[in-house]
Amino acid sequence: MTATRHAPLTLLPAPGLHGSLRVPGDKSLSHRYALLGAMARGCTTVRGLSPGADVRSTLECLRALGVRIDTVGPDAVRLDGRGPDAFRAPAATLDAGNSGTTMRLLSGVLAGCPFRTVLAGDASLSRRPMRRVIDPLVAMGARIEAVDGHAPLAIDGGALHGIRWVSPVASAQIKSAVLLAGLRASGTTSVEEPLASRDHTERAFPAFGLVLERGDRVCSVAGGQQAVAPAEPLDVPGDPSSAAVWAAAAAALPGSEVHIQGVGLNPLRTGFLDALARMGARVTLDVQEERAGELVGAITVSHGAHEALTLGAADIPALIDELPVLAARAALGGRLEVSGAGELRVKESDRIHALVAGFRTLGVEAEERPDGFVVDGTRRPTGGRVDACLDHRLVMAFALVALGATGPTTIDGADVVAVSYPGFDRDLARLTGC
């Protein structure tokens, strides 16, 4: 087998960012709308779907399960849902690529299907922990084989029964997998978390005619419910995690101002905006409408001051994906201290180690800690050559640092950013005028 070659990206320092843009569709919502559309009866049209490789993995897995999916416009698909009983055993192993969301949420769907499925992924995904989703699904009655708690996963689905699962970590992927399985289980299925995680699944259920109960860090769903396709198309708002890189860059570079339109403003996804404001940025939030339970609007961020910020465990669930770009913002002025973020070690890379190592390569003062890091932006970065470690979030963080460096920066493996943001380099060039 020939190893995949990944292209580098070389960036020069930039005086600032200016302009208005729309970011790609929200990745988290795109996965969920596709999965629920496949499980529903009737045709579901989803517009503004994330164009990234992760969502393509979910769509290809659904096609392999017998779901008809037609492209009906730019970033728009129509899913011909006939209910999960119509899913067929795939002829080959399902490939989740680099997408943990695909593997974990689809495991919940497949746990109730009466056939054997093998789910695999790339080398990075195969290192990520799956025991946390295997255990509740096995407790519900599925049989799942794994390699020391890692992919590939061989799932023998069938009759499930409801459980009350107390998750050891706040994870929207675990919660969603269990709730999706609960739709096919007897009785009621509940998930309790130590802290509230993203609630996109809970907000999406009513759009498909599904009922669930929500309490303080607990949500429950009754089994035997049949999802029904929405009468109107679902429009996916812009991805807040993609918006975060431009917001952080505008906050870091003097004289900058960026306006991001049509972005999702789910309260459990906008913690990064509060963090940027506390670090000295001027932030304006304009909620303009609600779509399928999700708030949508515009964000305007401009440079203000450089302030120090400390984030702890209670802050992390609302901004864990944005921590790399918040760290990059601190690298260009101010100071950021993070703890309670050990989950970063089991993302596409060990993000704590890879982030700190990369920052040091670029001349940033950074310290690695067991469950977090410290970044000090007193000294301007020098630039240099850095490895993105096949992690799309690190590409964006290193690119932000590059904008404020004293010399050029080359990011090896930068094309992996297409996992979530295929047009990242084009938008970067437009906003910087480079």
C-alpha positions in Angstrom: 0.0 0.0 0.0 1.3 3.4 -0.9 1.4 5.9 1.9 -0.7 9.1 1.5 1.4 12.2 0.8 0.2 15.4 2.4 0.9 18.8 1.0 2.6 21.6 2.9 1.3 25.2 3.2 3.7 28.1 3.4 2.4 31.4 4.9 4.0 34.8 5.4 3.2 37.3 8.2 0.1 39.4 7.6 -0.7 42.9 9.0 -4.2 41.9 9.8 -7.5 40.4 8.7 -10.4 42.3 7.2 -13.7 41.3 5.6 -16.9 39.4 5.7 -17.4 35.7 5.0 -19.6 32.6 5.5 -17.9 29.5 6.8 -18.8 25.9 5.7 -21.8 24.2 7.2 -21.6 22.9 10.7 -20.0 19.5 10.8 -21.7 18.2 13.9 -25.2 19.1 12.6 -24.4 17.7 9.1 -23.6 14.3 10.6 -26.8 14.2 12.7 -29.1 15.4 10.0 -27.8 12.8 7.6 -28.1 10.0 10.1 -31.6 11.0 11.2 -32.6 11.5 7.6 -31.5 8.0 6.8 -33.4 6.6 9.8 -36.6 8.5 9.0 -39.4 7.6 6.8 -39.7 9.9 3.8 -37.3 12.2 2.0 -35.1 14.6 3.9 -33.4 17.4 2.1 -30.4 18.9 3.8 -28.9 22.1 2.5 -25.6 23.8 3.5 -24.1 20.4 4.4 -20.4 20.5 5.5 -18.3 19.8 2.4 -15.5 18.3 4.6 -14.2 14.7 4.3 -15.7 13.7 7.7 -19.3 14.2 6.5 -18.5 12.5 3.2 -17.5 9.5 5.3 -20.9 9.4 7.0 -22.7 9.7 3.6 -20.7 6.9 2.1 -21.3 4.6 5.0 -25.1 5.3 4.8 -25.0 4.5 1.0 -23.2 1.2 1.8 -26.1 0.4 4.2 -28.6 0.8 1.3 -29.7 4.4 1.8 -30.3 6.3 -1.4 -28.7 9.8 -1.2 -28.9 12.2 -4.2 -27.0 15.4 -4.7 -29.6 18.1 -5.3 -27.4 21.2 -5.3 -24.1 22.7 -4.0 -23.6 21.1 -0.6 -27.2 19.8 -0.6 -28.4 16.2 -0.6 -31.7 14.4 -0.4 -31.9 11.2 1.6 -34.6 8.7 0.7 -35.3 7.3 4.2 -37.2 4.1 4.6 -36.5 3.6 8.3 -33.6 1.6 9.9 -35.4 -1.7 9.3 -34.6 -1.1 5.6 -30.9 -0.9 6.2 -29.0 -3.8 4.7 -25.9 -5.6 5.8 -23.0 -3.9 3.9 -21.0 -5.9 1.4 -17.7 -4.7 2.9 -16.2 -2.9 5.9 -17.6 0.6 6.4 -14.8 3.2 6.3 -15.3 6.1 8.7 -12.0 7.7 7.5 -10.8 10.2 10.1 -14.3 10.8 11.5 -14.8 9.9 15.2 -18.4 11.3 14.9 -19.1 8.9 12.0 -17.8 5.9 13.9 -19.4 6.6 17.3 -22.8 7.8 16.2 -23.2 5.1 13.5 -22.3 2.5 16.1 -25.4 3.6 18.0 -27.5 3.3 14.9 -26.1 -0.1 14.0 -26.4 -1.5 17.5 -30.1 -2.1 16.8 -29.7 -3.5 13.3 -30.0 -7.3 13.1 -26.8 -8.0 11.1 -23.0 -7.8 11.5 -21.2 -4.7 10.4 -17.5 -3.9 10.6 -16.6 -0.2 11.1 -13.0 0.9 10.4 -11.1 4.1 10.0 -7.7 5.5 9.2 -4.6 5.2 11.4 -5.5 8.3 13.5 -9.1 7.1 14.1 -7.9 3.6 15.0 -5.9 5.1 17.9 -8.9 6.9 19.4 -10.7 5.3 22.4 -13.9 3.5 21.5 -14.5 1.7 24.8 -16.5 4.7 26.0 -19.2 4.1 23.4 -18.8 0.3 23.2 -19.6 -0.2 26.9 -23.1 1.4 26.9 -24.1 -0.2 23.6 -23.1 -3.6 25.0 -25.0 -2.9 28.2 -28.0 -2.3 25.9 -27.7 -5.8 24.3 -25.4 -5.3 21.3 -22.3 -7.5 20.7 -19.2 -5.5 19.8 -15.7 -6.8 19.2 -12.8 -4.3 19.2 -9.0 -4.4 19.4 -8.1 -3.3 22.9 -11.0 -0.8 22.8 -10.1 0.6 19.5 -11.3 0.3 15.9 -12.1 -1.7 13.8 -15.4 -2.4 15.5 -17.4 -5.5 14.6 -21.0 -4.9 15.6 -23.6 -7.6 15.9 -26.8 -5.7 16.4 -30.2 -6.8 17.4 -32.8 -6.4 20.1 -31.8 -3.7 22.6 -33.2 -2.7 26.0 -33.1 0.7 27.6 -30.6 1.7 30.2 -29.6 4.6 32.4 -26.0 5.3 31.4 -23.8 7.5 33.6 -21.0 8.7 31.3 -17.6 9.3 32.9 -16.9 12.2 30.5 -19.0 14.9 29.0 -19.2 13.8 25.3 -21.8 14.6 22.8 -20.7 11.6 20.7 -21.3 9.1 23.5 -24.6 10.7 24.4 -25.8 10.8 20.8 -24.8 7.2 20.1 -26.7 6.0 23.2 -29.8 8.1 22.3 -29.8 6.9 18.7 -29.6 3.3 20.0 -32.4 4.1 22.5 -34.8 4.8 19.7 -34.7 1.1 18.8 -34.6 -0.2 22.3 -37.4 -1.4 24.6 -38.2 0.9 27.5 -36.5 4.2 28.2 -32.9 5.1 27.7 -31.2 7.9 29.7 -27.8 9.4 29.6 -26.3 11.4 32.5 -23.1 13.5 32.1 -20.8 15.2 34.6 -21.1 18.4 32.6 -23.4 19.5 29.8 -22.0 18.6 26.4 -23.1 19.8 22.9 -26.9 19.3 22.5 -27.2 19.2 18.7 -28.8 15.7 18.8 -31.4 16.7 21.3 -32.3 19.8 19.3 -32.5 17.8 16.1 -34.8 15.1 17.4 -38.0 17.2 17.3 -37.4 18.2 13.7 -37.8 14.5 12.9 -40.9 14.1 15.1 -38.9 12.5 17.9 -39.7 13.2 21.6 -37.1 13.3 24.4 -37.0 14.6 27.9 -34.2 16.9 29.1 -33.1 17.7 32.6 -30.0 18.9 34.4 -27.2 17.0 32.6 -29.7 14.1 31.8 -31.7 13.4 28.7 -34.0 10.4 28.1 -35.7 8.9 25.1 -38.5 6.3 24.9 -37.8 3.4 22.6 -40.0 2.4 19.6 -40.2 5.9 18.1 -40.1 6.2 14.4 -38.4 9.3 12.9 -40.3 11.1 10.2 -38.7 13.3 7.5 -39.2 17.0 8.0 -41.7 18.6 5.6 -39.3 21.4 4.8 -35.6 21.3 3.9 -33.1 21.6 6.8 -30.6 24.4 6.4 -27.3 23.8 8.2 -25.8 27.0 9.7 -22.1 27.8 9.4 -19.7 25.8 11.6 -18.8 27.7 14.8 -15.5 25.8 15.1 -14.5 27.0 11.6 -15.6 30.6 12.5 -13.4 30.4 15.6 -10.2 30.6 13.7 -11.1 33.9 12.0 -12.5 35.3 15.2 -9.3 34.4 17.0 -7.1 35.8 14.3 -9.0 39.1 14.3 -8.8 39.2 18.1 -5.0 38.7 17.9 -3.9 41.0 15.2 -4.1 44.8 15.7 -6.4 46.7 13.4 -8.3 43.5 12.4 -12.0 43.1 12.1 -13.9 40.1 10.7 -17.7 39.7 10.2 -18.9 36.1 9.9 -22.5 35.6 8.6 -25.0 32.8 8.9 -23.1 30.9 11.6 -24.6 28.6 14.3 -24.9 30.2 17.7 -25.8 27.3 19.8 -25.0 28.4 23.4 -23.0 25.2 24.0 -20.8 26.1 21.0 -20.0 29.7 21.6 -17.8 29.5 24.6 -14.8 30.6 22.5 -16.4 34.0 21.9 -16.7 34.6 25.7 -13.0 33.5 26.0 -11.9 35.9 23.2 -13.8 38.7 24.9 -12.1 37.9 28.2 -8.8 38.0 26.4 -9.4 41.5 25.2 -11.3 41.2 21.9 -14.3 43.3 20.9 -17.1 40.8 20.2 -20.6 41.4 18.9 -23.2 38.6 18.6 -26.3 39.1 16.5 -28.9 36.2 16.8 -31.1 36.5 13.7 -33.2 33.4 13.6 -33.9 29.9 14.8 -33.7 26.8 12.5 -34.7 23.4 13.7 -34.0 24.4 17.3 -30.6 26.0 16.5 -29.8 29.7 16.8 -28.3 31.3 13.8 -26.8 34.7 13.2 -23.7 36.8 12.8 -20.4 37.4 14.7 -18.2 40.4 14.5 -14.8 40.3 16.1 -12.1 43.0 16.2 -8.8 43.5 18.0 -8.9 45.2 21.4 -6.3 44.4 24.0 -4.1 41.5 25.2 -5.3 40.0 28.5 -4.4 36.8 30.4 -7.1 34.0 30.7 -7.3 30.9 32.8 -9.7 28.1 31.7 -10.6 25.1 33.9 -12.6 21.9 33.6 -16.0 23.6 33.8 -15.2 25.7 30.8 -13.9 23.0 28.5 -17.0 21.2 27.1 -18.2 24.5 25.5 -14.9 25.2 23.6 -12.8 22.0 23.5 -12.5 22.1 19.7 -11.6 25.7 19.7 -8.8 25.4 22.3 -6.0 25.2 19.6 -7.0 28.5 18.0 -7.5 30.1 21.4 -4.0 29.0 22.2 -2.8 30.5 18.9 -4.5 33.8 19.8 -2.6 33.8 23.1 0.7 33.1 21.3 0.3 36.4 19.6 -0.2 38.4 22.8 -1.5 37.7 26.3 -1.4 34.4 28.2 -3.6 31.3 28.3 -3.6 28.7 31.0 -5.7 25.6 30.4 -6.5 22.7 32.8 -9.1 19.9 32.8 -8.7 19.3 29.1 -7.2 15.8 29.1 -9.7 14.9 26.4 -7.4 16.7 24.0 -5.0 13.9 24.2 -7.4 11.5 22.4 -8.4 13.6 19.5 -7.1 13.3 15.9 -3.7 13.7 17.6 -2.5 14.1 21.1 -3.4 17.8 20.8 -1.8 18.9 24.0 1.6 17.4 23.1 1.4 18.2 19.4 0.2 21.8 20.0 2.9 22.6 22.5 5.7 21.0 20.4 4.5 22.8 17.3 4.3 26.2 19.1 7.8 25.8 20.4 9.1 25.0 16.9 7.5 28.3 15.8 9.2 30.3 18.6 6.2 30.4 21.0 6.7 30.1 24.8 4.5 27.1 25.7 4.4 24.5 28.5 2.8 21.1 28.3 0.8 19.9 31.3 -0.9 16.5 32.0 -4.4 17.9 31.3 -3.7 21.2 29.6 -1.0 23.7 28.7 0.2 27.3 29.2 0.9 29.6 26.3 2.7 32.9 26.8 2.6 35.5 24.0 5.1 37.9 25.5 7.6 37.2 22.7 6.6 37.3 19.0 6.8 34.0 17.2 9.6 33.4 14.7 7.9 31.1 12.3 9.6 28.0 10.9 8.6 24.5 9.7 6.0 22.6 11.8 4.2 19.3 11.5 0.4 19.4 11.7 0.3 15.7 12.9 -2.6 14.9 10.5 -4.9 17.1 12.7 -7.1 19.7 11.0 -7.4 21.8 14.1 -3.6 22.1 14.4 -3.4 23.3 10.8 -5.7 26.2 11.6 -3.9 27.0 14.9 -0.4 27.0 13.3 -1.7 29.1 10.4 -2.9 31.7 12.9 0.5 31.8 14.6 2.1 32.2 11.2 0.2 35.4 10.6 1.8 37.1 13.5 5.3 35.6 13.2 8.5 37.5 12.2 9.3 35.2 9.3 7.6 32.6 7.0 6.0 29.4 8.3 5.6 26.1 6.5 2.9 23.7 7.8 3.6 20.1 6.7 0.4 18.1 6.1 -1.7 21.2 5.9 -4.1 19.6 3.3 -5.7 17.6 6.1 -7.6 20.8 7.0 -10.1 19.5 4.3 -11.5 17.2 6.9 -13.6 20.1 8.1 -12.7 23.2 6.0 -11.8 22.5 2.3 -11.6 26.1 1.4 -9.5 27.3 4.4 -6.5 28.5 2.4 -8.7 30.5 0.0 -10.6 32.2 2.8 -7.3 32.9 4.6 -5.8 34.6 1.4 -9.0 36.7 0.9 -9.1 37.9 4.5 -5.4 38.8 4.7 -5.2 40.1 1.1 -2.2 37.8 0.5 
